[in-house]
Amino acid sequence: MVAGVPRSFGARLLLLSLLAFAVRALWVAVEPATSPIADETMWLTWGTEVLPSPEVAFSPLRLRFVFHPPLYLYFLGVPFAATGSLVAVQYLQCLVGALLVPALGLLGRSAFCEPAGLVAAGLAAFYPELIWFAAHFWAETLFTVL
């Protein structure tokens, strides 16, 4: 270890992933209150009201959501139904968003070399828009990682 920085690729990737989660969680905690806009209102309505409603009851066979893939609805609706909190969903998005870091790190190492993987992971960890998405209800966080 040099000046507190781990030497192995795996340890560096883990450190970047933990930092990615930390900055996303910090952003969720300190971002000024906002109201849902544009697609957020659609995702929130369908994920927290329609999906758990008695008419749909989380059944994909009763869900009439045909213009977007329904996975993000369940990503919103299940934790919201379990906790009653959209903040819990935001912190789950922080975790999922941080998973992009090891994915890109491993992909970069596989395609190029370890330094390229670490650069890609670092960019994903601290890219402002990826951090911003963690606090908002847009499908991009989940779909980017998948």
C-alpha positions as CSV (number, residue, x, y, z in Angstrom):
1,M,0.0,0.0,0.0
2,V,1.4,3.4,-1.0
3,A,0.2,6.3,1.2
4,G,-3.0,4.6,2.1
5,V,-3.9,3.5,-1.5
6,P,-4.3,-0.2,-2.0
7,R,-2.1,-1.8,-4.7
8,S,-4.3,-4.6,-6.0
9,F,-6.8,-3.9,-8.8
10,G,-9.6,-5.5,-6.8
11,A,-9.0,-3.4,-3.7
12,R,-8.8,-0.2,-5.7
13,L,-12.0,-1.1,-7.5
14,L,-13.7,-1.8,-4.2
15,L,-12.5,1.5,-2.8
16,L,-13.8,3.4,-5.9
17,S,-17.2,1.5,-5.5
18,L,-17.5,2.5,-1.9
19,L,-16.6,6.1,-2.7
20,A,-19.2,6.1,-5.5
21,F,-21.9,4.9,-3.0
22,A,-20.7,7.5,-0.5
23,V,-20.9,10.5,-2.9
24,R,-24.3,9.4,-4.1
25,A,-25.7,8.9,-0.6
26,L,-24.2,12.3,0.4
27,W,-26.0,13.9,-2.6
28,V,-29.3,12.3,-1.6
29,A,-28.8,13.7,1.9
30,V,-27.9,17.2,0.9
31,E,-29.7,18.0,-2.3
32,P,-32.3,20.7,-1.8
33,A,-35.9,19.5,-1.9
34,T,-37.3,19.2,-5.4
35,S,-40.6,18.2,-7.0
36,P,-40.8,15.4,-9.5
37,I,-40.7,16.6,-13.1
38,A,-41.3,15.1,-16.5
39,D,-40.8,11.3,-16.5
40,E,-40.3,11.2,-12.7
41,T,-44.0,11.9,-12.2
42,M,-45.0,9.0,-14.5
43,W,-42.6,6.6,-12.9
44,L,-43.7,7.6,-9.4
45,T,-47.4,7.4,-10.2
46,W,-47.1,4.0,-11.8
47,G,-44.6,2.5,-9.4
48,T,-46.1,3.7,-6.1
49,E,-49.8,4.0,-6.9
50,V,-50.8,1.9,-9.9
51,L,-48.5,-1.1,-9.3
52,P,-49.5,-1.8,-5.7
53,S,-53.2,-0.9,-6.2
54,P,-55.7,-3.7,-5.6
55,E,-56.5,-3.7,-9.4
56,V,-52.9,-4.6,-10.3
57,A,-51.5,-6.0,-7.0
58,F,-48.0,-6.2,-8.5
59,S,-49.1,-8.6,-11.2
60,P,-47.3,-8.1,-14.5
61,L,-50.4,-9.7,-16.2
62,R,-52.7,-6.9,-14.9
63,L,-50.2,-4.1,-15.5
64,R,-51.2,-2.0,-18.6
65,F,-47.8,-0.3,-18.8
66,V,-47.0,-0.8,-22.5
67,F,-44.8,2.1,-23.5
68,H,-41.8,1.4,-21.3
69,P,-40.3,-1.8,-19.8
70,P,-41.8,-2.4,-16.4
71,L,-38.7,-3.3,-14.4
72,Y,-38.1,0.2,-13.0
73,L,-41.7,0.2,-11.8
74,Y,-41.0,-2.8,-9.6
75,F,-37.6,-1.3,-8.6
76,L,-39.6,1.7,-7.2
77,G,-42.8,0.0,-6.1
78,V,-41.5,-3.0,-4.1
79,P,-39.2,-1.0,-1.8
80,F,-41.7,1.8,-1.5
81,A,-44.5,-0.7,-0.5
82,A,-42.1,-2.4,2.0
83,T,-40.9,0.8,3.6
84,G,-43.4,3.5,2.7
85,S,-40.4,5.7,1.9
86,L,-39.1,7.2,-1.3
87,V,-35.9,8.0,0.5
88,A,-35.3,4.3,0.9
89,V,-35.7,4.0,-2.9
90,Q,-33.2,6.8,-3.4
91,Y,-30.6,5.0,-1.2
92,L,-31.2,1.8,-3.1
93,Q,-30.5,3.8,-6.3
94,C,-27.3,4.9,-4.7
95,L,-26.3,1.3,-4.2
96,V,-27.3,0.2,-7.7
97,G,-25.6,3.3,-9.2
98,A,-22.4,2.4,-7.4
99,L,-22.5,-1.0,-9.0
100,L,-21.7,0.6,-12.4
101,V,-18.2,1.3,-11.0
102,P,-17.0,-2.3,-10.7
103,A,-18.8,-3.3,-13.9
104,L,-17.0,-0.6,-16.0
105,G,-13.7,-1.3,-14.1
106,L,-13.8,-5.0,-15.0
107,L,-14.9,-4.3,-18.5
108,G,-12.1,-1.7,-19.0
109,R,-9.6,-4.2,-17.6
110,S,-10.8,-7.0,-19.8
111,A,-10.9,-4.9,-23.0
112,F,-7.7,-2.9,-22.4
113,C,-5.7,-3.0,-19.2
114,E,-6.0,-2.5,-15.4
115,P,-5.2,1.3,-15.6
116,A,-7.9,1.7,-18.2
117,G,-10.4,-0.2,-16.0
118,L,-9.5,2.0,-13.0
119,V,-9.9,5.2,-15.1
120,A,-13.3,4.0,-16.4
121,A,-14.4,3.0,-12.8
122,G,-13.2,6.4,-11.5
123,L,-15.1,8.3,-14.1
124,A,-18.3,6.3,-13.3
125,A,-17.8,6.9,-9.6
126,F,-17.6,10.7,-9.8
127,Y,-19.4,11.6,-13.0
128,P,-21.8,14.4,-11.9
129,E,-24.8,13.3,-13.8
130,L,-24.6,9.7,-12.6
131,I,-24.5,11.0,-9.0
132,W,-27.4,13.4,-9.7
133,F,-29.6,10.5,-11.0
134,A,-29.4,8.7,-7.6
135,A,-31.5,11.3,-6.0
136,H,-34.2,11.4,-8.7
137,F,-36.7,8.9,-10.0
138,W,-35.5,8.3,-13.5
139,A,-35.0,4.8,-14.9
140,E,-31.5,5.7,-16.2
141,T,-29.8,4.6,-12.9
142,L,-31.1,1.1,-13.1
143,F,-30.9,0.7,-16.9
144,T,-27.4,2.0,-17.1
145,V,-26.1,-0.5,-14.7
146,L,-28.0,-3.4,-16.3
